[in-house]
Amino acid sequence: MPTTDVRKKDLLVMLMALGDAYLDKGLYSEAVKKYYQILDLRFENRHLVTNLSQAFIGLEKVDQDALRIYQKAVRYSTDNKEIYDTLASVFLKERREDQAAIKIYKLALLNESAASERLYRHLISIYFKQKAFLQCKELAEMFFAKAAADSRSLVLYLRSCWNINQYDDAINYLKKLYDASADDPILLKYLCITYLEKIDHSEAKDKL
């Protein structure tokens, strides 16, 4: 191995060790400096990207450089709860609805993100807009099992049920809500509408 290659390898090992030591001590700015020196030497691997992303999280950094590193770190590993949380929060603020953002939202939910309720509501809305009614319905049911249904998510859930002709699930859920709500007139209205939708659908089928 040429002498220059040996020296470069030794320098990389030293810089990585320093960066990791600073990261362990919570000296995130110093760790970032060392990791960037490694990147300047045109070297990048899983360990470097993962630890650089952790340093950025420590600094609460969400600029374009940090987002690029976070997204690389996600590709390197499926166990990045803090990164999923960070990316999901940024994408939520931007109201992103593309497939890359949806993937991050789902990963954040799987890792019990602190922003779970907002993620559920946003994803339910996305699926409904995309006419992915079964996914919308199933995600809404997961959401309702964890938190109280908000009015918009409930409406999108009901409309999804109607679009895929799964009226009984909607009726059963509404009955449960209505029984627990001390005769909420809005829930009663939705329950009646759902019954009517079911009847209309059955009559339409009978005429075919």
C-alpha positions as CSV (number, residue, x, y, z in Angstrom):
1,M,0.0,0.0,0.0
2,P,1.4,3.4,-0.9
3,T,2.6,5.6,1.9
4,T,0.0,8.3,1.1
5,D,-2.8,5.7,1.4
6,V,-1.5,4.6,4.8
7,R,-1.4,8.1,6.1
8,K,-4.9,8.9,4.8
9,K,-6.2,5.8,6.5
10,D,-4.5,6.7,9.8
11,L,-5.9,10.2,9.5
12,L,-9.4,8.9,8.9
13,V,-9.2,6.6,11.9
14,M,-8.0,9.4,14.1
15,L,-10.7,11.9,13.0
16,M,-13.4,9.2,13.4
17,A,-12.2,8.4,16.9
18,L,-12.2,12.1,17.8
19,G,-15.6,12.7,16.4
20,D,-17.0,9.7,18.2
21,A,-15.4,10.9,21.5
22,Y,-16.9,14.4,21.1
23,L,-20.3,12.8,20.3
24,D,-20.2,10.6,23.4
25,K,-19.5,13.7,25.6
26,G,-22.3,15.7,24.0
27,L,-19.9,18.1,22.3
28,Y,-22.0,18.0,19.1
29,S,-20.4,21.0,17.3
30,E,-16.9,19.6,17.7
31,A,-18.1,16.2,16.6
32,V,-19.7,17.7,13.4
33,K,-16.4,19.5,12.6
34,K,-14.4,16.2,12.8
35,Y,-17.0,14.3,10.8
36,Y,-17.0,17.0,8.1
37,Q,-13.2,16.7,7.9
38,I,-13.7,13.1,7.1
39,L,-16.2,13.9,4.4
40,D,-13.8,16.5,2.9
41,L,-11.4,13.5,2.5
42,R,-14.0,11.9,0.2
43,F,-14.8,9.1,2.7
44,E,-18.3,8.1,3.8
45,N,-19.7,5.0,5.4
46,R,-22.6,3.9,7.6
47,H,-20.9,4.7,10.9
48,L,-20.0,8.2,9.8
49,V,-23.4,9.1,8.4
50,T,-25.2,7.6,11.5
51,N,-23.1,9.4,14.0
52,L,-23.1,12.7,12.1
53,S,-26.9,12.5,12.0
54,Q,-26.9,12.0,15.8
55,A,-24.7,15.0,16.3
56,F,-27.1,17.1,14.1
57,I,-30.0,15.8,16.3
58,G,-28.1,16.9,19.3
59,L,-27.8,20.4,17.8
60,E,-31.5,20.3,16.7
61,K,-30.2,21.1,13.2
62,V,-32.8,20.9,10.3
63,D,-31.2,22.8,7.5
64,Q,-30.7,21.3,4.0
65,D,-27.3,19.7,4.9
66,A,-28.8,18.0,8.0
67,L,-31.8,16.8,6.1
68,R,-29.6,15.3,3.4
69,I,-27.6,13.4,6.1
70,Y,-30.8,12.3,7.9
71,Q,-32.2,10.8,4.7
72,K,-28.9,9.0,4.1
73,A,-28.9,7.6,7.6
74,V,-32.5,6.3,7.1
75,R,-31.2,4.3,4.1
76,Y,-28.4,2.8,6.1
77,S,-30.5,1.6,9.0
78,T,-34.2,0.9,9.9
79,D,-33.7,1.7,13.5
80,N,-33.5,5.5,13.7
81,K,-36.4,6.7,15.9
82,E,-34.9,10.1,16.5
83,I,-34.3,10.7,12.8
84,Y,-37.8,9.6,11.8
85,D,-39.2,12.0,14.4
86,T,-37.0,14.8,13.2
87,L,-37.8,14.2,9.5
88,A,-41.5,13.6,10.1
89,S,-41.7,16.9,12.0
90,V,-40.0,18.9,9.2
91,F,-42.2,17.2,6.5
92,L,-45.4,17.9,8.5
93,K,-44.5,21.6,8.7
94,E,-44.0,21.5,4.9
95,R,-47.3,19.6,4.5
96,R,-45.5,17.1,2.2
97,E,-47.6,14.4,0.6
98,D,-45.1,12.7,-1.7
99,Q,-44.1,9.0,-1.4
100,A,-40.8,9.7,0.3
101,A,-42.5,11.7,3.0
102,I,-45.3,9.1,3.4
103,K,-42.6,6.4,4.0
104,I,-41.0,8.6,6.8
105,Y,-44.5,9.2,8.4
106,K,-45.2,5.5,8.5
107,L,-41.7,4.7,10.0
108,A,-42.2,7.4,12.6
109,L,-45.6,6.0,13.5
110,L,-44.1,2.5,13.8
111,N,-41.6,3.9,16.2
112,E,-44.2,5.6,18.3
113,S,-43.4,9.2,17.3
114,A,-44.1,12.0,19.8
115,A,-46.1,13.6,16.9
116,S,-48.2,10.4,16.3
117,E,-51.6,12.2,16.4
118,R,-50.6,14.8,13.9
119,L,-49.0,12.1,11.7
120,Y,-52.2,10.0,11.8
121,R,-54.4,12.9,10.9
122,H,-52.1,14.0,8.0
123,L,-51.7,10.5,6.6
124,I,-55.5,9.8,6.8
125,S,-56.0,13.0,4.8
126,I,-53.4,12.0,2.2
127,Y,-54.8,8.6,1.7
128,F,-58.3,10.0,1.2
129,K,-57.1,12.6,-1.4
130,Q,-55.3,9.7,-3.2
131,K,-58.6,7.7,-3.2
132,A,-56.8,5.0,-1.2
133,F,-60.0,4.5,0.7
134,L,-59.1,1.1,2.3
135,Q,-55.8,2.4,3.6
136,C,-57.5,5.5,4.8
137,K,-60.1,3.4,6.7
138,E,-57.6,1.0,8.2
139,L,-55.3,3.9,9.3
140,A,-58.2,5.7,10.8
141,E,-59.2,2.6,12.8
142,M,-55.6,2.4,14.1
143,F,-55.8,6.1,15.1
144,F,-59.2,5.8,16.8
145,A,-57.9,2.9,18.9
146,K,-55.2,5.1,20.3
147,A,-56.9,8.5,20.5
148,A,-60.3,10.2,20.4
149,A,-61.5,10.7,16.9
150,D,-61.3,14.3,15.7
151,S,-64.2,15.5,13.4
152,R,-62.2,15.7,10.2
153,S,-60.6,12.2,10.6
154,L,-64.0,10.8,11.5
155,V,-65.6,12.3,8.3
156,L,-62.8,10.9,6.1
157,Y,-63.2,7.5,7.8
158,L,-66.9,7.4,7.1
159,R,-66.6,8.5,3.5
160,S,-63.9,5.9,3.0
161,C,-66.2,3.2,4.4
162,W,-69.0,4.4,2.1
163,N,-66.6,4.3,-0.9
164,I,-65.6,0.7,-0.3
165,N,-69.1,-0.4,0.8
166,Q,-68.0,-1.3,4.4
167,Y,-71.0,0.2,6.1
168,D,-71.3,-2.2,9.0
169,D,-67.8,-1.2,10.3
170,A,-68.8,2.5,10.2
171,I,-72.2,1.8,11.8
172,N,-70.7,-0.2,14.7
173,Y,-68.1,2.4,15.4
174,L,-70.6,5.2,15.3
175,K,-72.9,3.3,17.6
176,K,-70.1,2.9,20.1
177,L,-69.3,6.6,19.9
178,Y,-73.0,7.6,20.2
179,D,-73.6,5.3,23.2
180,A,-70.6,6.9,25.0
181,S,-71.5,10.5,24.1
182,A,-74.8,11.2,25.9
183,D,-76.8,11.4,22.7
184,D,-74.6,13.6,20.5
185,P,-76.8,14.9,17.7
186,I,-73.9,15.1,15.2
187,L,-73.0,11.5,15.8
188,L,-76.7,10.6,15.4
189,K,-76.8,12.4,12.1
190,Y,-73.8,10.5,10.8
191,L,-75.3,7.2,12.1
192,C,-78.5,7.9,10.2
193,I,-76.7,8.9,7.0
194,T,-74.6,5.7,7.2
195,Y,-77.7,3.6,7.5
196,L,-79.3,5.4,4.6
197,E,-76.1,4.9,2.5
198,K,-76.2,1.2,3.3
199,I,-79.9,1.0,2.3
200,D,-79.3,2.9,-0.9
201,H,-76.4,0.7,-1.8
202,S,-78.4,-2.5,-1.1
203,E,-81.3,-1.3,-3.2
204,A,-78.9,-0.4,-6.0
205,K,-77.4,-3.8,-6.0
206,D,-80.9,-5.4,-6.0
207,K,-81.7,-3.5,-9.2
208,L,-78.6,-4.8,-11.1
